[in-house]
């Protein structure tokens, strides 16, 4: 029996909500502590990086005096502008109705719902409804690092959702909504500029292959200049509140890009500090294999160009948490391997894997916490 797209979306929303509720209530009732993990509470979820940073910005903006007087996180005050303002603004909106930490979780929940919606529409561009629903459902739980990002204070769900919607609208030749979604992505996380770069490369490809003339090129792609221009009001905000127009670039040890690829395996670099890096090899393997598969299926398009640009950029990142940096590629990897992921045998394997996903999530959230002694400023 065929299910309408609206019903599929409602089911995805329900499962997304129930998944978040399961983990949040698990921490509220200290389920991880009862099965061998350290004792936890819902405050443990609030404390997960980078949630407290975004929550502090939602209270103070980037004003150093306010941040210094009210918050005692270990990073220097110059580090806060590394976090772009869109996600703190979403938290601030929900803060109108509840206390700060709960507002942050509401922002996270709606971001997760937004991503589930965006992934279903995105997959529907290329796959039938059944496969689109299957992949969107799987994306709620896997990869495990993305599952964590759906539960704690993090902008990735909003960012990935906005990116998928931008590509979706572009594919549907609805360019203004595509621009708006790309601008939204840019105000959430700095890699949003890679989406702009991908559109520029595709425009040049169309011009080079004579698919488009210069006048049509300017008319079609001119509005996409709003993507990098959206950084101007952000930098003006930095100037007004921190006194430094280029505060983002002066945020300390925040830039992890190298001139050479694979420097993540140099364990003496900051933000790495571990010899246990074999999992990153497999992440790169899947990302590169997915990239070749995408080009094989969909040739040269904004979809494949963006996947290539983001993959190559990730190879230059020297940071232990590559699974987070590469998270925007997960939907594209799912699309590349859609035939395999939609098999009945694969679904059975993921059912057997589900306890591992739960335990990984418990373990990660229980330990990836900021040292917060006083919650009063966050309320």
Secondary structure, DSSP 8 states (H G I E B T S, - for coil): ----HHHHHHHHHHHHHHHHHHHHHHHHTTHHHHTTS----HHHHHHBTTHHHHHHHHHHTT-HHHHHHH---SS-GGGGGGS-HHHHHHHHHHTTTS-HHHHHHHHHHHHHHHHHHHHHHHHHTTS-HHHHHHHHHHHHH-SHHHHHHTTSS-SHHHHHHHHHHHHHHHHTT-HHHHHHHHHHHHHH-TTHHHHHHHHHHHHHHHHHTTSS-HHHHHHHHGGGGHHHHHHHHHHHHHHHHHS-TTGGGGSSTT--B-SSTTGGG-TTSTTT--S--HHHHHHHHHHHHHHHHHHHHH-SSHHHHHHHHHHHHHHTB--S-HHHHTGGGHHHHHHHTHHHHTSHHHHHHHHHHHHHHHHHHHHHHHHSB---S--GGG-
